[in-house]
Amino acid sequence: MRESCQNLIEAHVSTLVFDTTGNTVLLLKRSKHRQLYKGLWESTGGQVLHGETFLQAAKRIAQDEIGVEILVKNILGTYFIPAKDDSARNRTIPGVRFYGIINKINMDRIFIGEQHSSFSFVDKKDLDSYALIPTLDEDIKFGFRMFNNIHHETLLR
């Protein structure tokens, strides 16, 4: 019977953080001690906690990882992270990717913890020079297009 058991599900969320002009995206370099994707560049991201919505998790994780608030705007899509559980079985963790905006004042206040070794605001023309975690490059390119389309529509109103 469904009500007599509870399955534990792990879910993930990440946010591509753009500046207010939509010209750059924030990338974080994963520390060398991380188990997965050591030294590669990523966006803010982490586990959704029990009782949290994806949006609440996106805001909390960005605050935890870069030390400032961002405005989470919209969902970009979904993704999957390969993972191994304690029995070494291969599995994937589903995730929802958002895009968000950081203002100039908060851009100057960013600080990162030990999960990351550095951060950079990257222009779309320079994106190819960064070693990104898998599938992030396509999501970032889509995010730039989405941001610019929404910004353009807003200017026309």
TORPA-4810 file (N, C-alpha, C, O; in nm, 3 decimals):
<nodes>
NODE_1_0.084_-0.118_0.000_0.000_0.000_0.000_0.089_0.125_0.000_0.185_0.132_0.077_M
NODE_2_0.057_0.221_-0.084_0.138_0.340_-0.104_0.159_0.419_0.025_0.269_0.468_0.051_R
NODE_3_0.055_0.432_0.107_0.063_0.513_0.227_0.150_0.450_0.337_0.191_0.519_0.430_E
NODE_4_0.178_0.321_0.326_0.251_0.254_0.433_0.403_0.262_0.416_0.476_0.220_0.506_S
NODE_5_0.452_0.316_0.303_0.597_0.329_0.287_0.629_0.465_0.226_0.544_0.529_0.163_C
NODE_6_0.752_0.506_0.247_0.797_0.634_0.194_0.929_0.611_0.124_1.023_0.559_0.184_Q
NODE_7_0.937_0.650_-0.002_1.062_0.640_-0.077_1.137_0.771_-0.066_1.078_0.879_-0.079_N
NODE_8_1.265_0.763_-0.042_1.348_0.882_-0.036_1.399_0.913_-0.175_1.457_0.827_-0.242_L
NODE_9_1.379_1.035_-0.219_1.420_1.078_-0.352_1.516_1.194_-0.337_1.489_1.288_-0.261_I
NODE_10_1.626_1.189_-0.408_1.722_1.298_-0.408_1.699_1.381_-0.533_1.689_1.327_-0.643_E
NODE_11_1.691_1.512_-0.517_1.674_1.603_-0.630_1.776_1.716_-0.617_1.824_1.746_-0.508_A
NODE_12_1.808_1.775_-0.728_1.912_1.876_-0.737_1.855_2.000_-0.805_1.755_1.991_-0.877_H
NODE_13_1.916_2.113_-0.782_1.877_2.237_-0.847_2.003_2.319_-0.874_2.097_2.315_-0.796_V
NODE_14_2.004_2.391_-0.984_2.114_2.483_-1.010_2.059_2.609_-1.076_1.949_2.609_-1.132_S
NODE_15_2.137_2.716_-1.066_2.094_2.844_-1.125_2.210_2.904_-1.203_2.320_2.921_-1.150_T
NODE_16_2.183_2.937_-1.328_2.278_3.015_-1.408_2.254_3.160_-1.372_2.145_3.213_-1.393_L
NODE_17_2.356_3.226_-1.319_2.342_3.362_-1.269_2.403_3.459_-1.371_2.524_3.457_-1.396_V
NODE_18_2.317_3.543_-1.429_2.360_3.643_-1.527_2.366_3.780_-1.463_2.295_3.808_-1.366_F
NODE_19_2.452_3.868_-1.518_2.450_4.006_-1.472_2.324_4.073_-1.527_2.255_4.014_-1.610_D
NODE_20_2.292_4.193_-1.482_2.167_4.258_-1.521_2.160_4.293_-1.669_2.051_4.314_-1.721_T
NODE_21_2.273_4.300_-1.737_2.272_4.330_-1.880_2.255_4.204_-1.964_2.222_4.212_-2.083_T
NODE_22_2.276_4.087_-1.903_2.269_3.962_-1.978_2.391_3.936_-2.062_2.389_3.849_-2.150_G
NODE_23_2.500_4.010_-2.037_2.623_3.993_-2.116_2.719_3.891_-2.059_2.802_3.836_-2.132_N
NODE_24_2.709_3.864_-1.928_2.800_3.767_-1.866_2.723_3.673_-1.774_2.616_3.706_-1.724_T
NODE_25_2.781_3.554_-1.754_2.725_3.455_-1.664_2.831_3.422_-1.559_2.950_3.418_-1.589_V
NODE_26_2.788_3.400_-1.437_2.878_3.365_-1.327_2.913_3.217_-1.334_2.825_3.132_-1.338_L
NODE_27_3.043_3.188_-1.336_3.090_3.049_-1.329_3.175_3.032_-1.204_3.250_3.121_-1.165_L
NODE_28_3.162_2.915_-1.143_3.238_2.880_-1.022_3.326_2.760_-1.054_3.279_2.663_-1.113_L
NODE_29_3.453_2.767_-1.017_3.545_2.656_-1.041_3.541_2.560_-0.922_3.569_2.599_-0.809_K
NODE_30_3.507_2.435_-0.951_3.499_2.334_-0.846_3.638_2.308_-0.788_3.736_2.298_-0.862_R
NODE_31_3.646_2.297_-0.656_3.773_2.270_-0.588_3.827_2.134_-0.627_3.752_2.045_-0.668_S
NODE_32_3.957_2.118_-0.615_4.025_1.992_-0.650_3.986_1.877_-0.557_4.000_1.761_-0.596_K
NODE_33_3.938_1.906_-0.437_3.901_1.799_-0.343_3.761_1.745_-0.367_3.721_1.649_-0.300_H
NODE_34_3.685_1.803_-0.459_3.549_1.755_-0.486_3.553_1.618_-0.552_3.644_1.590_-0.631_R
NODE_35_3.458_1.535_-0.521_3.456_1.398_-0.573_3.422_1.393_-0.721_3.482_1.316_-0.796_Q
NODE_36_3.329_1.474_-0.763_3.281_1.472_-0.901_3.321_1.602_-0.971_3.305_1.710_-0.915_L
NODE_37_3.373_1.591_-1.093_3.407_1.706_-1.178_3.508_1.802_-1.114_3.490_1.923_-1.117_Y
NODE_38_3.613_1.747_-1.057_3.719_1.827_-0.995_3.775_1.930_-1.093_3.810_1.896_-1.206_K
NODE_39_3.785_2.056_-1.048_3.849_2.160_-1.127_3.769_2.211_-1.246_3.816_2.299_-1.318_G
NODE_40_3.649_2.159_-1.269_3.568_2.208_-1.379_3.481_2.325_-1.333_3.458_2.344_-1.214_L
NODE_41_3.433_2.402_-1.428_3.351_2.519_-1.398_3.203_2.482_-1.400_3.160_2.399_-1.481_W
NODE_42_3.127_2.543_-1.310_2.984_2.513_-1.296_2.907_2.638_-1.255_2.964_2.745_-1.237_E
NODE_43_2.776_2.620_-1.241_2.691_2.725_-1.186_2.664_2.691_-1.039_2.711_2.589_-0.989_S
NODE_44_2.590_2.778_-0.970_2.551_2.742_-0.833_2.461_2.620_-0.840_2.386_2.603_-0.936_T
NODE_45_2.468_2.534_-0.740_2.383_2.416_-0.743_2.401_2.328_-0.621_2.503_2.333_-0.553_G
NODE_46_2.299_2.249_-0.593_2.305_2.158_-0.480_2.174_2.085_-0.460_2.083_2.092_-0.542_G
NODE_47_2.166_2.015_-0.349_2.050_1.932_-0.317_1.930_2.013_-0.270_1.944_2.113_-0.199_Q
NODE_48_1.814_1.969_-0.312_1.688_2.023_-0.260_1.663_1.952_-0.127_1.663_1.829_-0.121_V
NODE_49_1.640_2.029_-0.022_1.617_1.973_0.110_1.470_1.934_0.126_1.382_1.989_0.059_L
NODE_50_1.445_1.839_0.215_1.309_1.794_0.243_1.222_1.915_0.281_1.259_1.993_0.369_H
NODE_51_1.108_1.928_0.216_1.015_2.036_0.245_1.038_2.163_0.165_0.956_2.254_0.171_G
NODE_52_1.147_2.171_0.091_1.178_2.289_0.010_1.117_2.275_-0.130_1.104_2.165_-0.183_E
NODE_53_1.080_2.388_-0.188_1.046_2.388_-0.330_1.177_2.404_-0.407_1.280_2.439_-0.350_T
NODE_54_1.172_2.378_-0.537_1.292_2.398_-0.619_1.336_2.544_-0.616_1.456_2.573_-0.611_F
NODE_55_1.241_2.636_-0.619_1.273_2.778_-0.616_1.339_2.816_-0.484_1.438_2.889_-0.483_L
NODE_56_1.285_2.769_-0.372_1.346_2.798_-0.241_1.488_2.743_-0.236_1.579_2.810_-0.186_Q
NODE_57_1.507_2.623_-0.289_1.640_2.562_-0.289_1.737_2.643_-0.375_1.851_2.664_-0.335_A
NODE_58_1.692_2.688_-0.492_1.779_2.766_-0.580_1.827_2.893_-0.511_1.945_2.928_-0.520_A
NODE_59_1.738_2.962_-0.441_1.775_3.085_-0.370_1.870_3.054_-0.255_1.970_3.124_-0.236_K
NODE_60_1.839_2.950_-0.177_1.922_2.914_-0.062_2.063_2.876_-0.106_2.161_2.921_-0.048_R
NODE_61_2.072_2.793_-0.208_2.202_2.743_-0.253_2.287_2.856_-0.309_2.407_2.863_-0.281_I
NODE_62_2.227_2.945_-0.387_2.304_3.059_-0.440_2.358_3.143_-0.324_2.474_3.184_-0.325_A
NODE_63_2.274_3.169_-0.225_2.318_3.246_-0.107_2.433_3.173_-0.036_2.531_3.236_0.003_Q
NODE_64_2.419_3.042_-0.019_2.523_2.964_0.049_2.655_2.963_-0.029_2.762_2.973_0.030_D
NODE_65_2.646_2.952_-0.162_2.768_2.933_-0.242_2.838_3.062_-0.282_2.960_3.062_-0.299_E
NODE_66_2.763_3.172_-0.297_2.829_3.297_-0.338_2.811_3.410_-0.238_2.865_3.519_-0.257_I
NODE_67_2.734_3.385_-0.132_2.725_3.481_-0.022_2.634_3.600_-0.045_2.629_3.690_0.039_G
NODE_68_2.563_3.604_-0.156_2.473_3.715_-0.184_2.342_3.663_-0.242_2.335_3.552_-0.294_V
NODE_69_2.239_3.746_-0.232_2.110_3.709_-0.290_2.109_3.733_-0.440_2.172_3.825_-0.491_E
NODE_70_2.034_3.648_-0.508_2.011_3.667_-0.651_1.860_3.666_-0.673_1.784_3.620_-0.588_I
NODE_71_1.819_3.716_-0.788_1.679_3.710_-0.827_1.664_3.590_-0.920_1.713_3.593_-1.034_L
NODE_72_1.597_3.486_-0.873_1.575_3.367_-0.956_1.454_3.395_-1.043_1.345_3.425_-0.992_V
NODE_73_1.472_3.387_-1.176_1.368_3.432_-1.269_1.280_3.321_-1.326_1.158_3.331_-1.319_K
NODE_74_1.340_3.216_-1.381_1.261_3.120_-1.456_1.336_2.987_-1.469_1.457_2.980_-1.446_N
NODE_75_1.263_2.884_-1.504_1.324_2.753_-1.529_1.380_2.748_-1.670_1.312_2.786_-1.766_I
NODE_76_1.503_2.700_-1.683_1.564_2.679_-1.815_1.540_2.537_-1.865_1.524_2.515_-1.985_L
NODE_77_1.540_2.442_-1.773_1.521_2.303_-1.815_1.559_2.207_-1.704_1.569_2.245_-1.587_G
NODE_78_1.580_2.082_-1.742_1.618_1.979_-1.647_1.751_1.917_-1.688_1.797_1.936_-1.800_T
NODE_79_1.811_1.843_-1.597_1.938_1.777_-1.622_1.950_1.657_-1.529_1.869_1.639_-1.439_Y
NODE_80_2.051_1.576_-1.552_2.077_1.459_-1.467_2.225_1.454_-1.431_2.311_1.481_-1.514_F
NODE_81_2.253_1.419_-1.306_2.389_1.407_-1.257_2.418_1.259_-1.231_2.343_1.193_-1.160_I
NODE_82_2.527_1.206_-1.289_2.562_1.068_-1.256_2.610_1.060_-1.111_2.683_1.148_-1.065_P
NODE_83_2.571_0.957_-1.042_2.611_0.942_-0.901_2.622_0.795_-0.868_2.564_0.709_-0.935_A
NODE_84_2.696_0.767_-0.763_2.705_0.631_-0.710_2.658_0.634_-0.567_2.695_0.723_-0.490_K
NODE_85_2.577_0.536_-0.531_2.534_0.529_-0.392_2.632_0.442_-0.314_2.734_0.399_-0.369_D
NODE_86_2.603_0.415_-0.189_2.695_0.340_-0.103_2.724_0.200_-0.156_2.830_0.144_-0.126_D
NODE_87_2.634_0.143_-0.232_2.656_0.009_-0.286_2.729_0.014_-0.420_2.744_-0.088_-0.487_S
NODE_88_2.774_0.134_-0.461_2.849_0.156_-0.584_2.766_0.130_-0.710_2.822_0.111_-0.819_A
NODE_89_2.635_0.130_-0.696_2.549_0.119_-0.814_2.545_0.254_-0.884_2.543_0.359_-0.819_R
NODE_90_2.544_0.250_-1.014_2.530_0.374_-1.089_2.385_0.420_-1.086_2.294_0.338_-1.100_N
NODE_91_2.363_0.547_-1.067_2.231_0.605_-1.070_2.244_0.749_-1.115_2.355_0.802_-1.126_R
NODE_92_2.133_0.812_-1.140_2.136_0.954_-1.175_2.045_1.031_-1.081_1.945_0.980_-1.032_T
NODE_93_2.083_1.156_-1.058_2.006_1.245_-0.974_1.943_1.350_-1.065_2.014_1.418_-1.139_I
NODE_94_1.810_1.363_-1.062_1.746_1.463_-1.148_1.762_1.603_-1.092_1.770_1.623_-0.970_P
NODE_95_1.767_1.701_-1.182_1.780_1.839_-1.139_1.699_1.933_-1.224_1.664_1.903_-1.339_G
NODE_96_1.669_2.048_-1.168_1.600_2.156_-1.239_1.695_2.274_-1.244_1.750_2.315_-1.142_V
NODE_97_1.715_2.328_-1.367_1.806_2.442_-1.383_1.725_2.569_-1.407_1.639_2.575_-1.495_R
NODE_98_1.755_2.672_-1.327_1.692_2.804_-1.338_1.792_2.902_-1.399_1.910_2.872_-1.411_F
NODE_99_1.742_3.020_-1.436_1.833_3.130_-1.460_1.795_3.240_-1.364_1.679_3.257_-1.328_Y
NODE_100_1.896_3.316_-1.322_1.875_3.422_-1.226_1.959_3.543_-1.263_2.039_3.539_-1.356_G
NODE_101_1.939_3.649_-1.188_2.007_3.776_-1.215_2.071_3.824_-1.086_2.014_3.811_-0.977_I
NODE_102_2.192_3.880_-1.100_2.261_3.941_-0.987_2.287_4.087_-1.022_2.328_4.118_-1.134_I
NODE_103_2.262_4.176_-0.927_2.285_4.318_-0.955_2.432_4.356_-0.932_2.508_4.280_-0.872_N
NODE_104_2.470_4.473_-0.980_2.610_4.518_-0.976_2.663_4.524_-0.833_2.777_4.486_-0.808_K
NODE_105_2.582_4.571_-0.740_2.628_4.582_-0.601_2.664_4.444_-0.548_2.770_4.427_-0.487_I
NODE_106_2.578_4.345_-0.570_2.606_4.210_-0.520_2.719_4.142_-0.597_2.788_4.056_-0.542_N
NODE_107_2.739_4.180_-0.723_2.852_4.124_-0.799_2.984_4.155_-0.727_3.075_4.073_-0.725_M
NODE_108_2.991_4.273_-0.669_3.113_4.316_-0.600_3.126_4.257_-0.460_3.230_4.273_-0.396_D
NODE_109_3.022_4.188_-0.411_3.022_4.133_-0.275_3.037_3.980_-0.271_3.034_3.921_-0.164_R
NODE_110_3.052_3.919_-0.385_3.058_3.772_-0.391_3.177_3.720_-0.311_3.288_3.772_-0.320_I
NODE_111_3.151_3.616_-0.234_3.260_3.539_-0.175_3.222_3.392_-0.184_3.105_3.357_-0.175_F
NODE_112_3.321_3.308_-0.201_3.296_3.166_-0.220_3.359_3.086_-0.107_3.457_3.129_-0.046_I
NODE_113_3.300_2.971_-0.080_3.351_2.883_0.025_3.447_2.780_-0.031_3.498_2.795_-0.142_G
NODE_114_3.473_2.676_0.048_3.573_2.577_0.010_3.530_2.482_-0.102_3.613_2.408_-0.154_E
NODE_115_3.401_2.484_-0.139_3.356_2.399_-0.250_3.413_2.446_-0.383_3.424_2.369_-0.478_Q
NODE_116_3.449_2.575_-0.389_3.499_2.633_-0.513_3.631_2.704_-0.489_3.656_2.756_-0.380_H
NODE_117_3.716_2.705_-0.592_3.846_2.769_-0.576_3.850_2.909_-0.637_3.936_2.989_-0.600_S
NODE_118_3.758_2.940_-0.728_3.750_3.075_-0.785_3.617_3.093_-0.856_3.540_2.999_-0.873_S
NODE_119_3.592_3.217_-0.898_3.472_3.248_-0.975_3.507_3.350_-1.082_3.607_3.420_-1.073_F
NODE_120_3.422_3.356_-1.184_3.445_3.449_-1.293_3.313_3.483_-1.360_3.227_3.396_-1.375_S
NODE_121_3.296_3.609_-1.400_3.184_3.646_-1.486_3.234_3.635_-1.629_3.328_3.704_-1.669_F
NODE_122_3.170_3.548_-1.707_3.220_3.510_-1.837_3.127_3.559_-1.947_3.006_3.538_-1.943_V
NODE_123_3.186_3.625_-2.046_3.113_3.669_-2.165_3.088_3.548_-2.254_3.169_3.456_-2.257_D
NODE_124_2.976_3.548_-2.325_2.943_3.431_-2.407_3.048_3.402_-2.513_3.064_3.286_-2.552_K
NODE_125_3.119_3.502_-2.560_3.223_3.477_-2.661_3.345_3.407_-2.602_3.425_3.349_-2.676_K
NODE_126_3.361_3.411_-2.470_3.475_3.348_-2.404_3.441_3.212_-2.342_3.527_3.147_-2.283_D
NODE_127_3.318_3.171_-2.355_3.268_3.049_-2.289_3.348_2.924_-2.327_3.372_2.839_-2.242_L
NODE_128_3.390_2.914_-2.453_3.461_2.794_-2.500_3.598_2.776_-2.435_3.655_2.667_-2.442_D
NODE_129_3.651_2.879_-2.372_3.782_2.866_-2.309_3.774_2.812_-2.165_3.876_2.799_-2.098_S
NODE_130_3.653_2.781_-2.118_3.632_2.727_-1.984_3.595_2.579_-1.992_3.511_2.540_-2.073_Y
NODE_131_3.659_2.497_-1.909_3.625_2.354_-1.901_3.504_2.340_-1.809_3.516_2.349_-1.687_A
NODE_132_3.388_2.318_-1.869_3.262_2.315_-1.795_3.220_2.172_-1.762_3.262_2.077_-1.828_L
NODE_133_3.137_2.158_-1.658_3.078_2.028_-1.630_2.990_1.988_-1.749_2.945_2.075_-1.824_I
NODE_134_2.966_1.859_-1.769_2.890_1.813_-1.886_2.753_1.880_-1.899_2.684_1.902_-1.800_P
NODE_135_2.717_1.911_-2.021_2.590_1.971_-2.065_2.569_2.116_-2.024_2.472_2.178_-2.068_T
NODE_136_2.656_2.172_-1.943_2.635_2.309_-1.897_2.651_2.410_-2.011_2.582_2.512_-2.013_L
NODE_137_2.741_2.384_-2.105_2.764_2.480_-2.213_2.637_2.507_-2.294_2.606_2.622_-2.325_D
NODE_138_2.563_2.403_-2.327_2.439_2.421_-2.403_2.334_2.495_-2.320_2.261_2.579_-2.374_E
NODE_139_2.327_2.466_-2.191_2.232_2.535_-2.105_2.267_2.684_-2.093_2.178_2.769_-2.091_D
NODE_140_2.395_2.715_-2.084_2.437_2.856_-2.076_2.403_2.929_-2.205_2.350_3.040_-2.201_I
NODE_141_2.431_2.868_-2.318_2.398_2.931_-2.447_2.248_2.955_-2.458_2.204_3.061_-2.504_K
NODE_142_2.169_2.857_-2.415_2.024_2.872_-2.415_1.983_2.985_-2.319_1.895_3.064_-2.350_F
NODE_143_2.048_2.991_-2.203_2.019_3.096_-2.105_2.047_3.235_-2.160_1.968_3.327_-2.138_G
NODE_144_2.159_3.252_-2.231_2.188_3.381_-2.294_2.077_3.419_-2.392_2.031_3.533_-2.393_F
NODE_145_2.034_3.323_-2.474_1.927_3.351_-2.572_1.797_3.387_-2.499_1.729_3.482_-2.538_R
NODE_146_1.762_3.311_-2.395_1.639_3.336_-2.322_1.643_3.475_-2.256_1.547_3.551_-2.265_M
NODE_147_1.754_3.506_-2.192_1.768_3.636_-2.124_1.752_3.749_-2.224_1.679_3.844_-2.199_F
NODE_148_1.820_3.739_-2.337_1.814_3.845_-2.437_1.676_3.857_-2.499_1.631_3.968_-2.526_N
NODE_149_1.607_3.746_-2.522_1.470_3.752_-2.576_1.375_3.818_-2.478_1.294_3.902_-2.518_N
NODE_150_1.383_3.781_-2.351_1.295_3.840_-2.250_1.325_3.988_-2.232_1.233_4.069_-2.221_I
NODE_151_1.455_4.023_-2.228_1.495_4.163_-2.213_1.445_4.245_-2.333_1.395_4.356_-2.315_H
NODE_152_1.457_4.190_-2.453_1.410_4.259_-2.574_1.259_4.280_-2.570_1.211_4.389_-2.604_H
NODE_153_1.184_4.178_-2.530_1.037_4.190_-2.520_0.999_4.295_-2.417_0.902_4.368_-2.437_E
NODE_154_1.072_4.303_-2.307_1.043_4.401_-2.202_1.064_4.542_-2.255_0.987_4.632_-2.222_T
NODE_155_1.169_4.563_-2.336_1.195_4.695_-2.391_1.086_4.739_-2.489_1.059_4.858_-2.504_L
NODE_156_1.022_4.642_-2.557_0.919_4.675_-2.654_0.787_4.711_-2.589_0.700_4.768_-2.656_L
NODE_157_0.768_4.681_-2.463_0.641_4.710_-2.394_0.630_4.854_-2.355_0.529_4.894_-2.296_R
</nodes>
